[in-house]
């Protein structure tokens, strides 16, 4: 079931059309200005991200956006304990694992 995108030649906006089959007829009309003066465009597509690709995109705490992925906070804490040869306290380990499961500590929950 394809989705086709068209750019309106009158208003310049993009409209998307969901079609049940590739051979189904389509007479596109702009969803914004209702013009029929549209030109089909190459659609963008989504690609899935693997855990590794997410890690690779923000590899260092000095990279902008590193901490926008909350998993990196746990990774940074783990690497800090390892770097200094310290045993990570069980409570810290449990908090990191809970955060990876989507459960934030009570002090942080809104």
PEUR-V462468 format. One line per field, one symbol per residue. ss: DSSP state (A for helix, B for strand, O for the rest). phi: phi as a letter, one per 30 degrees, with the letter a starting at -180 (. if undefined). burial: 1 if it has 9 or more other ideal C-beta (glycine too) atoms within 8 Angstrom, else 0. A space follows every 10 residues. Layout:
BEGIN
ss: ???
phi: ???
burial: ???
END
This chain:
BEGIN
ss: OOBBBBBBOO OOOBBBBBOO OOOOOOOOOO OOOOOOOBBB BOOOOOOOOO AAAAAAAOOO OOOOOAAAOA AAAAAAAAAA AAAOOOOOOA AAAAAAAAAA OOOOOOOOOO
phi: .dcccbcddc cidcbcbdcd bddddbcdbe dccidcccbd bdddbccdcd eddddddbcb edddieddce dddddddedd ddecicddde ddeddddddd djcdeedced
burial: 0011111100 0010101010 0000000111 0000100100 0000000000 0001000100 0000010010 1111011100 1000000100 0110110110 0000000000
END
